[in-house]
Amino acid sequence: YNSNTVSVLDASTNGLIDTVAVGAAPFGVAVSPAGTKVYVANFLGNTVSVIDATTDHLITTVPVQTNPTAFGLFVGTIAPSGSGAD
């Protein structure tokens, strides 16, 4: 959360392969259904970083609404308290 990076791990050895710089306070990761892209929600940066899963390189950073989070295949925002959003 405080590093502004995500780690790329080898699933068979749990070893560190690479570290990718992303936006402020990464808070969750989602992977595209094809497994070709990784989306990192940057909670304090109000952005989503898109990483090429084949090369582990940042493709782009997309501005989004306040405080994005990612869980599984879903990337969304947290509605402010009392906003009426579900």
C-alpha positions in Angstrom: 0.0 0.0 0.0 2.8 2.4 0.8 5.4 1.2 -1.8 3.7 2.4 -5.1 4.9 -0.8 -6.7 3.5 -4.3 -7.2 5.6 -7.4 -7.1 5.5 -10.1 -9.9 5.9 -13.6 -8.4 6.7 -16.9 -10.0 3.7 -19.1 -9.1 5.6 -22.3 -9.0 8.4 -21.1 -6.7 6.8 -18.0 -5.0 10.0 -16.2 -5.9 10.2 -12.6 -6.9 10.5 -12.1 -10.6 10.1 -8.3 -11.0 8.7 -5.1 -9.4 6.6 -2.7 -11.4 6.1 0.9 -10.5 2.4 1.9 -10.3 0.4 4.8 -8.8 -0.1 6.0 -5.3 -1.2 3.4 -2.7 -1.9 0.3 -4.8 -5.0 -1.4 -3.3 -5.9 -4.6 -5.1 -5.2 -6.3 -8.4 -7.5 -7.7 -11.1 -6.4 -9.9 -14.0 -8.1 -9.9 -17.4 -10.0 -13.1 -18.2 -7.4 -14.0 -20.9 -4.6 -13.4 -18.4 -2.9 -10.9 -20.7 -3.3 -7.7 -18.6 -3.1 -6.9 -14.9 -5.1 -4.0 -13.5 -3.8 -2.3 -10.3 -6.2 0.0 -8.5 -4.2 3.0 -7.0 -6.3 4.0 -4.1 -4.8 7.4 -3.3 -3.7 8.1 -6.9 -7.3 7.8 -8.2 -5.9 5.8 -11.1 -5.7 2.3 -12.5 -2.4 1.0 -13.8 -2.6 -1.4 -16.7 0.3 -3.9 -16.9 1.2 -6.2 -19.8 1.3 -9.7 -18.0 3.6 -11.1 -20.7 6.3 -8.4 -20.4 5.6 -7.1 -16.8 5.7 -3.5 -18.3 3.3 -0.7 -17.5 1.1 -0.1 -20.6 -0.8 3.0 -19.3 -2.3 4.6 -16.2 -6.0 5.5 -16.4 -7.5 8.3 -14.3 -10.7 7.1 -12.5 -13.0 8.4 -9.7 -12.1 8.6 -6.1 -10.4 5.7 -4.2 -10.4 2.8 -6.7 -10.1 -0.8 -5.3 -9.7 -4.1 -7.0 -10.9 -7.6 -6.0 -10.6 -10.6 -8.3 -11.9 -9.6 -11.7 -13.6 -6.5 -10.5 -12.2 -2.9 -10.3 -14.5 -0.3 -8.8 -14.7 2.7 -6.4 -15.8 3.0 -2.8 -18.9 5.2 -2.6 -18.6 8.0 0.0 -20.6 7.5 3.2 -24.1 8.8 2.8 -24.0 9.0 -1.0 -26.8 6.6 -1.5 -24.7 4.5 -3.9 -24.8 0.7 -3.4 
